Amino acid sequence: MAKVYKAEFYITDANGEYQGTDDIKERIEESTAFRWALVHVSDVKESKEFEWDDDLKINNIAATTEDYEEYFKGR
């Protein structure tokens, strides 16, 4: 039987490797991790640019959704 999964996650581009939201969508949809699945990225939101620091909460494996959402407040 077929199923559809909806996944919500955050991608942190600490080194400026991605060229914007379209680049993110394309890389996810073409990822070999989903080789046997059809992937459609419906939306990508982008925070304002900020200075990376090793002490940021999101530079921790235990970071919470709320820690990431701080970067989208006021947008």
C-alpha positions as MATLAB code, in Angstrom:
seq = 'MAKVYKAEFYITDANGEYQGTDDIKERIEESTAFRWALVHVSDVKESKEFEWDDDLKINNIAATTEDYEEYFKGR';
ca = [
       0.000    0.000    0.000;
       1.170    3.532   -0.733;
       1.568    6.302    1.825;
       2.468    9.965    1.808;
       4.655   11.375    4.590;
       4.944   15.038    5.479;
       8.253   15.953    7.085;
       9.122   19.305    8.598;
      12.774   20.007    9.339;
      15.327   22.787    9.486;
      18.451   23.129    7.379;
      21.207   25.372    8.730;
      23.557   26.704    6.064;
      26.374   27.869    8.357;
      28.825   28.330    5.467;
      26.602   29.919    2.814;
      26.672   26.866    0.518;
      23.094   27.185   -0.772;
      21.980   29.763   -3.325;
      18.531   30.443   -1.872;
      15.242   28.620   -1.471;
      15.048   27.217   -5.005;
      18.473   25.611   -4.547;
      17.312   24.020   -1.275;
      14.144   22.633   -2.930;
      16.118   21.217   -5.847;
      18.728   19.533   -3.659;
      16.081   17.889   -1.472;
      14.008   16.693   -4.421;
      17.092   15.262   -6.170;
      18.663   13.721   -3.045;
      19.786   10.132   -3.406;
      18.453    9.557    0.116;
      14.996    9.491   -1.495;
      16.050    7.429   -4.514;
      12.942    5.207   -4.407;
      10.442    7.940   -3.515;
       8.779   10.839   -5.284;
       9.608   13.989   -3.325;
       7.817   17.319   -3.666;
       8.977   20.302   -1.611;
       5.987   22.591   -1.182;
       7.554   25.466    0.712;
      10.898   26.708    1.982;
      11.159   29.691    4.309;
      14.352   31.670    4.762;
      15.579   33.582    7.832;
      17.446   36.856    7.730;
      21.217   36.459    7.478;
      23.047   36.298   10.791;
      26.581   35.830   12.054;
      27.359   32.182   12.890;
      28.758   31.482   16.323;
      29.665   28.116   17.825;
      27.718   29.013   20.977;
      24.345   29.339   19.207;
      21.595   27.068   20.502;
      21.059   25.670   17.001;
      24.666   24.485   16.937;
      23.670   21.759   19.377;
      22.223   18.346   18.597;
      19.629   18.912   21.342;
      18.327   22.149   19.749;
      14.555   22.409   19.881;
      12.039   23.555   17.296;
      11.635   26.718   19.357;
      15.398   27.362   19.109;
      15.162   27.279   15.314;
      11.929   29.272   15.192;
      13.684   32.206   16.907;
      15.289   32.939   13.519;
      11.892   33.436   11.867;
      10.300   35.783   14.403;
       9.371   39.157   12.969;
       9.337   37.920    9.375;
];
